[in-house]
């Protein structure tokens, strides 16, 4: 695909506009081998819960594309709308053009002003990752019933409240309510699929957008892949949904005001991806 047709380049994929052939006017997603995570003792630790690309995993793009294909097809079976059309190559799929949920800068003449490029919606079954780091008074791994949060998506993701989105005019109250319900619905479908394989989804993040054609319906866009999910094994819930083995699984530390949390039972993406490959 010609570089001139590049619409967007992200951490895990590139988006190109299609200008000829049967898919003219649609978009092509090309999944990358780049992987996010953090450095530990100078070595990359791959973790989809982090924002920084720390290396490449050969073949990861093709695996992510096949994984996303599985879940987009599953959502279609469940009657959940998305931008997905068809997978055409090992690491490429065709999707409907959609506008990410965004907002232009209202005062671009002021130094530092910037647009809201797009939003991600995180959903969390358990208190871990950045959620626990922000709310350390909560017990690690506590069941939090798919709490949904909105984040600005960029080099560094920033939490933004739903009240702020509504007040500044980025989204209406109805759009916010519908988006949260959509995210929870998709999360429930994804979690049930993993549960059928005796795996538990800790948390995940979805990107939503407005389809350019039709009435601008808000749907899930981007991807559902190992890049946007954290999964664990050995989850044994109490009636409350809290995990019984959290004392053995969660490992926390605090140094110079910086908190860290790891989950011993978190499954590496490479260990769970193949179970959903069609």
CORURMO-V469031 format. One record per backbone hydrogen bond with DSSP energy under -1.0 kcal/mol. NH is the residue of the N-H (numbers start at 0). CO is the residue of the C=O. Records with the same first field share a line. If there is no record, write none. Layout:
# CORURMO-V469031
NH=CO / CO
This chain:
# CORURMO-V469031
4=1
5=2
6=14
7=14
9=12
13=29
14=7
15=27
16=4
17=25
23=20
24=17
25=22
26=94
27=15
28=92
29=13
30=90
31=11
34=54
36=51
37=44
39=42
42=39
44=37
46=35
49=46
53=34
54=34
56=32
59=56
62=58
63=59
64=60
65=61
66=62
67=63
68=64
69=65
70=66
71=67
72=68
73=69
74=70
75=71
76=72
77=73
78=75
79=74
82=219
84=93
85=93
87=91
88=91
92=28
93=85
94=26
95=82
98=209
100=207
102=115
109=106
112=109
115=102
119=150
120=205
121=148
122=203
123=146
124=201
125=201
126=141
127=125
130=127
132=128
133=129
134=130
137=134
140=126
141=138
143=124
146=123
148=121
150=119
151=157
152=117
157=151
159=149
164=160
165=161
166=162
167=163
169=164
170=164
175=171
176=172
177=173
178=174
179=175
180=176
181=177
182=178
183=179
184=180
185=181
186=182
187=183
188=184
189=185
190=186
191=187
192=188
193=189
194=190
195=191
196=193
197=194
198=193
199=231
201=229
202=229
203=122
204=227
205=120
208=218
209=98
210=216
211=96
218=208
219=80
220=206
227=224
229=202
231=199
232=264
237=241
240=237
243=235
247=244
248=244
249=245
250=261
252=259
254=257
257=254
259=252
261=250
263=248
265=262
266=230
270=267
271=268
272=268
275=272
